[in-house]
Amino acid sequence: MCRNIRPLFNFEPPATEDEARAAALQYVRKVSGYTKPSQANQEAFDRAVDEVAAATVALLSSLTTTAPPKDREVEAEKARARSAGRYAS
């Protein structure tokens, strides 16, 4: 999985459509190999991003859990701590 795609489910506040679109964009970039597609491929690229974003929003809205929602700041701090440990010199 692309490292820039972050889990979006079970957070307080819930993930926004912008976050779902950003994840979709990263996914389509990864599988297509394009960071910026050519003009000839732009329409197909944009359509794929729209479809993946819609599927992501649908998925997130249909998932259920009994676990308490995670706090975004706490999770971000955990990620920073893992990164600091991983890249400490």
N, CA, C and O atoms as a GROMACS GRO file, in nm:
protein
  356
    1MET      N    1   0.084  -0.118   0.000
    1MET     CA    2   0.000   0.000   0.000
    1MET      C    3   0.089   0.124   0.000
    1MET      O    4   0.199   0.124   0.056
    2CYS      N    5   0.040   0.225  -0.062
    2CYS     CA    6   0.112   0.352  -0.066
    2CYS      C    7   0.123   0.409   0.076
    2CYS      O    8   0.024   0.411   0.150
    3ARG      N    9   0.240   0.453   0.113
    3ARG     CA   10   0.260   0.505   0.248
    3ARG      C   11   0.180   0.630   0.277
    3ARG      O   12   0.152   0.659   0.394
    4ASN      N   13   0.143   0.705   0.176
    4ASN     CA   14   0.069   0.829   0.198
    4ASN      C   15  -0.080   0.807   0.221
    4ASN      O   16  -0.150   0.901   0.258
    5ILE      N   17  -0.129   0.686   0.200
    5ILE     CA   18  -0.269   0.658   0.223
    5ILE      C   19  -0.284   0.617   0.369
    5ILE      O   20  -0.225   0.519   0.413
    6ARG      N   21  -0.362   0.693   0.442
    6ARG     CA   22  -0.381   0.671   0.585
    6ARG      C   23  -0.518   0.607   0.610
    6ARG      O   24  -0.612   0.630   0.534
    7PRO      N   25  -0.528   0.528   0.717
    7PRO     CA   26  -0.660   0.475   0.753
    7PRO      C   27  -0.757   0.590   0.777
    7PRO      O   28  -0.720   0.693   0.834
    8LEU      N   29  -0.881   0.574   0.734
    8LEU     CA   30  -0.981   0.679   0.747
    8LEU      C   31  -1.099   0.637   0.833
    8LEU      O   32  -1.182   0.721   0.868
    9PHE      N   33  -1.108   0.510   0.868
    9PHE     CA   34  -1.224   0.459   0.940
    9PHE      C   35  -1.206   0.470   1.091
    9PHE      O   36  -1.097   0.452   1.144
   10ASN      N   37  -1.315   0.500   1.158
   10ASN     CA   38  -1.326   0.502   1.304
   10ASN      C   39  -1.242   0.611   1.369
   10ASN      O   40  -1.169   0.587   1.465
   11PHE      N   41  -1.253   0.731   1.315
   11PHE     CA   42  -1.187   0.846   1.375
   11PHE      C   43  -1.291   0.948   1.418
   11PHE      O   44  -1.401   0.954   1.363
   12GLU      N   45  -1.256   1.025   1.517
   12GLU     CA   46  -1.341   1.134   1.563
   12GLU      C   47  -1.264   1.263   1.545
   12GLU      O   48  -1.160   1.277   1.608
   13PRO      N   49  -1.307   1.356   1.466
   13PRO     CA   50  -1.426   1.353   1.382
   13PRO      C   51  -1.407   1.259   1.263
   13PRO      O   52  -1.294   1.228   1.226
   14PRO      N   53  -1.517   1.215   1.203
   14PRO     CA   54  -1.508   1.122   1.089
   14PRO      C   55  -1.431   1.183   0.971
   14PRO      O   56  -1.419   1.305   0.959
   15ALA      N   57  -1.380   1.096   0.888
   15ALA     CA   58  -1.308   1.139   0.768
   15ALA      C   59  -1.400   1.221   0.678
   15ALA      O   60  -1.520   1.193   0.668
   16THR      N   61  -1.343   1.321   0.615
   16THR     CA   62  -1.420   1.406   0.525
   16THR      C   63  -1.412   1.352   0.383
   16THR      O   64  -1.331   1.264   0.353
   17GLU      N   65  -1.495   1.406   0.296
   17GLU     CA   66  -1.488   1.366   0.155
   17GLU      C   67  -1.355   1.411   0.094
   17GLU      O   68  -1.304   1.345   0.004
   18ASP      N   69  -1.299   1.522   0.141
   18ASP     CA   70  -1.169   1.567   0.092
   18ASP      C   71  -1.060   1.467   0.128
   18ASP      O   72  -0.970   1.441   0.048
   19GLU      N   73  -1.067   1.410   0.247
   19GLU     CA   74  -0.968   1.309   0.286
   19GLU      C   75  -0.984   1.182   0.203
   19GLU      O   76  -0.885   1.120   0.164
   20ALA      N   77  -1.107   1.144   0.175
   20ALA     CA   78  -1.132   1.027   0.090
   20ALA      C   79  -1.080   1.053  -0.051
   20ALA      O   80  -1.022   0.964  -0.114
   21ARG      N   81  -1.100   1.175  -0.101
   21ARG     CA   82  -1.051   1.209  -0.235
   21ARG      C   83  -0.898   1.209  -0.239
   21ARG      O   84  -0.838   1.163  -0.336
   22ALA      N   85  -0.834   1.261  -0.134
   22ALA     CA   86  -0.688   1.262  -0.129
   22ALA      C   87  -0.633   1.119  -0.128
   22ALA      O   88  -0.533   1.090  -0.194
   23ALA      N   89  -0.699   1.030  -0.054
   23ALA     CA   90  -0.657   0.889  -0.052
   23ALA      C   91  -0.677   0.826  -0.190
   23ALA      O   92  -0.593   0.750  -0.237
   24ALA      N   93  -0.789   0.859  -0.255
   24ALA     CA   94  -0.817   0.806  -0.388
   24ALA      C   95  -0.712   0.855  -0.488
   24ALA      O   96  -0.666   0.778  -0.572
   25LEU      N   97  -0.675   0.982  -0.479
   25LEU     CA   98  -0.574   1.037  -0.567
   25LEU      C   99  -0.442   0.964  -0.549
   25LEU      O  100  -0.376   0.930  -0.647
   26GLN      N  101  -0.401   0.939  -0.424
   26GLN     CA  102  -0.276   0.867  -0.398
   26GLN      C  103  -0.282   0.725  -0.454
   26GLN      O  104  -0.185   0.676  -0.513
   27TYR      N  105  -0.397   0.660  -0.436
   27TYR     CA  106  -0.413   0.524  -0.488
   27TYR      C  107  -0.401   0.522  -0.641
   27TYR      O  108  -0.329   0.439  -0.696
   28VAL      N  109  -0.473   0.612  -0.708
   28VAL     CA  110  -0.471   0.613  -0.855
   28VAL      C  111  -0.331   0.649  -0.904
   28VAL      O  112  -0.285   0.593  -1.004
   29ARG      N  113  -0.263   0.742  -0.838
   29ARG     CA  114  -0.126   0.773  -0.875
   29ARG      C  115  -0.037   0.650  -0.865
   29ARG      O  116   0.045   0.624  -0.953
   30LYS      N  117  -0.055   0.574  -0.757
   30LYS     CA  118   0.029   0.456  -0.734
   30LYS      C  119   0.006   0.350  -0.841
   30LYS      O  120   0.101   0.300  -0.900
   31VAL      N  121  -0.120   0.316  -0.865
   31VAL     CA  122  -0.146   0.208  -0.959
   31VAL      C  123  -0.124   0.248  -1.105
   31VAL      O  124  -0.092   0.164  -1.189
   32SER      N  125  -0.140   0.378  -1.136
   32SER     CA  126  -0.120   0.421  -1.274
   32SER      C  127   0.026   0.451  -1.305
   32SER      O  128   0.069   0.444  -1.420
   33GLY      N  129   0.102   0.486  -1.201
   33GLY     CA  130   0.241   0.523  -1.222
   33GLY      C  131   0.258   0.670  -1.259
   33GLY      O  132   0.369   0.714  -1.287
   34TYR      N  133   0.148   0.744  -1.260
   34TYR     CA  134   0.152   0.887  -1.294
   34TYR      C  135   0.137   0.972  -1.169
   34TYR      O  136   0.052   0.945  -1.085
   35THR      N  137   0.219   1.075  -1.156
   35THR     CA  138   0.190   1.176  -1.056
   35THR      C  139   0.108   1.286  -1.120
   35THR      O  140   0.024   1.348  -1.056
   36LYS      N  141   0.135   1.310  -1.248
   36LYS     CA  142   0.056   1.404  -1.327
   36LYS      C  143   0.041   1.342  -1.466
   36LYS      O  144   0.138   1.336  -1.541
   37PRO      N  145  -0.080   1.295  -1.499
   37PRO     CA  146  -0.097   1.228  -1.629
   37PRO      C  147  -0.089   1.327  -1.745
   37PRO      O  148  -0.106   1.447  -1.728
   38SER      N  149  -0.063   1.272  -1.863
   38SER     CA  150  -0.062   1.354  -1.984
   38SER      C  151  -0.203   1.401  -2.014
   38SER      O  152  -0.300   1.350  -1.958
   39GLN      N  153  -0.214   1.499  -2.102
   39GLN     CA  154  -0.346   1.548  -2.141
   39GLN      C  155  -0.432   1.437  -2.199
   39GLN      O  156  -0.554   1.435  -2.179
   40ALA      N  157  -0.369   1.345  -2.270
   40ALA     CA  158  -0.443   1.234  -2.331
   40ALA      C  159  -0.504   1.142  -2.225
   40ALA      O  160  -0.608   1.080  -2.250
   41ASN      N  161  -0.442   1.134  -2.108
   41ASN     CA  162  -0.489   1.045  -2.003
   41ASN      C  163  -0.559   1.116  -1.888
   41ASN      O  164  -0.607   1.051  -1.795
   42GLN      N  165  -0.565   1.248  -1.893
   42GLN     CA  166  -0.620   1.325  -1.781
   42GLN      C  167  -0.764   1.289  -1.749
   42GLN      O  168  -0.800   1.273  -1.632
   43GLU      N  169  -0.847   1.275  -1.851
   43GLU     CA  170  -0.988   1.244  -1.828
   43GLU      C  171  -1.005   1.108  -1.760
   43GLU      O  172  -1.083   1.096  -1.666
   44ALA      N  173  -0.934   1.007  -1.808
   44ALA     CA  174  -0.943   0.874  -1.749
   44ALA      C  175  -0.890   0.876  -1.605
   44ALA      O  176  -0.948   0.812  -1.517
   45PHE      N  177  -0.783   0.948  -1.582
   45PHE     CA  178  -0.724   0.961  -1.449
   45PHE      C  179  -0.823   1.027  -1.353
   45PHE      O  180  -0.847   0.976  -1.243
   46ASP      N  181  -0.882   1.139  -1.393
   46ASP     CA  182  -0.977   1.210  -1.309
   46ASP      C  183  -1.101   1.124  -1.281
   46ASP      O  184  -1.153   1.124  -1.169
   47ARG      N  185  -1.148   1.052  -1.382
   47ARG     CA  186  -1.264   0.966  -1.365
   47ARG      C  187  -1.233   0.855  -1.264
   47ARG      O  188  -1.316   0.821  -1.180
   48ALA      N  189  -1.112   0.799  -1.273
   48ALA     CA  190  -1.072   0.694  -1.178
   48ALA      C  191  -1.066   0.749  -1.036
   48ALA      O  192  -1.110   0.683  -0.943
   49VAL      N  193  -1.011   0.869  -1.019
   49VAL     CA  194  -1.005   0.930  -0.886
   49VAL      C  195  -1.146   0.950  -0.832
   49VAL      O  196  -1.172   0.921  -0.715
   50ASP      N  197  -1.237   1.000  -0.914
   50ASP     CA  198  -1.376   1.022  -0.872
   50ASP      C  199  -1.442   0.890  -0.830
   50ASP      O  200  -1.511   0.885  -0.728
   51GLU      N  201  -1.421   0.785  -0.908
   51GLU     CA  202  -1.484   0.656  -0.879
   51GLU      C  203  -1.426   0.593  -0.752
   51GLU      O  204  -1.500   0.537  -0.672
   52VAL      N  205  -1.296   0.601  -0.735
   52VAL     CA  206  -1.234   0.545  -0.614
   52VAL      C  207  -1.276   0.625  -0.491
   52VAL      O  208  -1.301   0.567  -0.386
   53ALA      N  209  -1.284   0.757  -0.504
   53ALA     CA  210  -1.330   0.840  -0.391
   53ALA      C  211  -1.473   0.805  -0.353
   53ALA      O  212  -1.505   0.794  -0.234
   54ALA      N  213  -1.560   0.787  -0.451
   54ALA     CA  214  -1.699   0.751  -0.424
   54ALA      C  215  -1.707   0.614  -0.356
   54ALA      O  216  -1.784   0.596  -0.262
   55ALA      N  217  -1.628   0.519  -0.403
   55ALA     CA  218  -1.626   0.386  -0.342
   55ALA      C  219  -1.573   0.394  -0.199
   55ALA      O  220  -1.620   0.321  -0.111
   56THR      N  221  -1.476   0.480  -0.176
   56THR     CA  222  -1.420   0.496  -0.042
   56THR      C  223  -1.523   0.554   0.054
   56THR      O  224  -1.538   0.505   0.165
   57VAL      N  225  -1.594   0.657   0.011
   57VAL     CA  226  -1.698   0.718   0.095
   57VAL      C  227  -1.808   0.615   0.124
   57VAL      O  228  -1.856   0.606   0.237
   58ALA      N  229  -1.848   0.538   0.023
   58ALA     CA  230  -1.950   0.436   0.042
   58ALA      C  231  -1.903   0.329   0.141
   58ALA      O  232  -1.979   0.287   0.228
   59LEU      N  233  -1.779   0.288   0.128
   59LEU     CA  234  -1.723   0.188   0.220
   59LEU      C  235  -1.722   0.241   0.362
   59LEU      O  236  -1.769   0.174   0.454
   60LEU      N  237  -1.669   0.360   0.381
   60LEU     CA  238  -1.658   0.417   0.516
   60LEU      C  239  -1.795   0.435   0.580
   60LEU      O  240  -1.810   0.416   0.701
   61SER      N  241  -1.895   0.470   0.502
   61SER     CA  242  -2.029   0.492   0.558
   61SER      C  243  -2.098   0.361   0.591
   61SER      O  244  -2.192   0.359   0.672
   62SER      N  245  -2.055   0.250   0.532
   62SER     CA  246  -2.122   0.122   0.558
   62SER      C  247  -2.051   0.037   0.663
   62SER      O  248  -2.107  -0.062   0.710
   63LEU      N  249  -1.929   0.073   0.700
   63LEU     CA  250  -1.856  -0.004   0.802
   63LEU      C  251  -1.910   0.024   0.941
   63LEU      O  252  -1.955   0.135   0.970
   64THR      N  253  -1.906  -0.078   1.027
   64THR     CA  254  -1.946  -0.062   1.166
   64THR      C  255  -1.838  -0.120   1.256
   64THR      O  256  -1.761  -0.207   1.214
   65THR      N  257  -1.834  -0.072   1.380
   65THR     CA  258  -1.738  -0.124   1.476
   65THR      C  259  -1.791  -0.099   1.616
   65THR      O  260  -1.872  -0.009   1.639
   66THR      N  261  -1.743  -0.179   1.709
   66THR     CA  262  -1.777  -0.156   1.850
   66THR      C  263  -1.662  -0.088   1.922
   66THR      O  264  -1.674  -0.051   2.039
   67ALA      N  265  -1.550  -0.071   1.853
   67ALA     CA  266  -1.434  -0.005   1.912
   67ALA      C  267  -1.460   0.145   1.925
   67ALA      O  268  -1.529   0.203   1.841
   68PRO      N  269  -1.407   0.207   2.028
   68PRO     CA  270  -1.425   0.352   2.041
   68PRO      C  271  -1.348   0.424   1.930
   68PRO      O  272  -1.245   0.376   1.884
   69PRO      N  273  -1.398   0.540   1.886
   69PRO     CA  274  -1.328   0.615   1.782
   69PRO      C  275  -1.188   0.656   1.827
   69PRO      O  276  -1.166   0.685   1.945
   70LYS      N  277  -1.095   0.659   1.731
   70LYS     CA  278  -0.958   0.700   1.759
   70LYS      C  279  -0.947   0.852   1.747
   70LYS      O  280  -1.020   0.916   1.671
   71ASP      N  281  -0.857   0.907   1.824
   71ASP     CA  282  -0.830   1.050   1.820
   71ASP      C  283  -0.721   1.077   1.718
   71ASP      O  284  -0.615   1.015   1.724
   72ARG      N  285  -0.746   1.167   1.626
   72ARG     CA  286  -0.649   1.195   1.518
   72ARG      C  287  -0.515   1.243   1.572
   72ARG      O  288  -0.410   1.202   1.522
   73GLU      N  289  -0.518   1.329   1.671
   73GLU     CA  290  -0.393   1.384   1.726
   73GLU      C  291  -0.310   1.276   1.796
   73GLU      O  292  -0.188   1.273   1.782
   74VAL      N  293  -0.376   1.189   1.869
   74VAL     CA  294  -0.306   1.080   1.938
   74VAL      C  295  -0.242   0.988   1.835
   74VAL      O  296  -0.126   0.948   1.850
   75GLU      N  297  -0.317   0.953   1.732
   75GLU     CA  298  -0.263   0.865   1.627
   75GLU      C  299  -0.148   0.932   1.552
   75GLU      O  300  -0.051   0.865   1.517
   76ALA      N  301  -0.158   1.062   1.527
   76ALA     CA  302  -0.050   1.134   1.460
   76ALA      C  303   0.076   1.135   1.546
   76ALA      O  304   0.187   1.121   1.495
   77GLU      N  305   0.059   1.152   1.677
   77GLU     CA  306   0.174   1.151   1.767
   77GLU      C  307   0.240   1.013   1.770
   77GLU      O  308   0.363   1.003   1.773
   78LYS      N  309   0.161   0.908   1.770
   78LYS     CA  310   0.216   0.772   1.764
   78LYS      C  311   0.297   0.753   1.636
   78LYS      O  312   0.406   0.695   1.640
   79ALA      N  313   0.245   0.802   1.524
   79ALA     CA  314   0.315   0.790   1.396
   79ALA      C  315   0.446   0.868   1.399
   79ALA      O  316   0.548   0.821   1.348
   80ARG      N  317   0.445   0.988   1.459
   80ARG     CA  318   0.569   1.066   1.470
   80ARG      C  319   0.671   0.994   1.556
   80ARG      O  320   0.790   0.994   1.525
   81ALA      N  321   0.626   0.932   1.664
   81ALA     CA  322   0.717   0.858   1.752
   81ALA      C  323   0.777   0.737   1.679
   81ALA      O  324   0.896   0.710   1.692
   82ARG      N  325   0.695   0.666   1.603
   82ARG     CA  326   0.747   0.552   1.524
   82ARG      C  327   0.849   0.601   1.423
   82ARG      O  328   0.954   0.538   1.404
   83SER      N  329   0.819   0.712   1.358
   83SER     CA  330   0.909   0.766   1.257
   83SER      C  331   1.040   0.810   1.320
   83SER      O  332   1.147   0.783   1.265
   84ALA      N  333   1.032   0.877   1.435
   84ALA     CA  334   1.154   0.922   1.502
   84ALA      C  335   1.241   0.803   1.539
   84ALA      O  336   1.363   0.809   1.526
   85GLY      N  337   1.180   0.697   1.586
   85GLY     CA  338   1.256   0.578   1.622
   85GLY      C  339   1.316   0.509   1.501
   85GLY      O  340   1.426   0.454   1.507
   86ARG      N  341   1.243   0.512   1.392
   86ARG     CA  342   1.287   0.447   1.269
   86ARG      C  343   1.403   0.522   1.204
   86ARG      O  344   1.495   0.460   1.150
   87TYR      N  345   1.397   0.654   1.209
   87TYR     CA  346   1.497   0.734   1.138
   87TYR      C  347   1.595   0.804   1.230
   87TYR      O  348   1.664   0.897   1.188
   88ALA      N  349   1.603   0.761   1.355
   88ALA     CA  350   1.699   0.822   1.449
   88ALA      C  351   1.840   0.792   1.402
   88ALA      O  352   1.869   0.682   1.355
   89SER      N  353   1.926   0.891   1.415
   89SER     CA  354   2.063   0.872   1.364
   89SER      C  355   2.157   0.821   1.468
   89SER      O  356   2.275   0.801   1.439
   0.00000   0.00000   0.00000
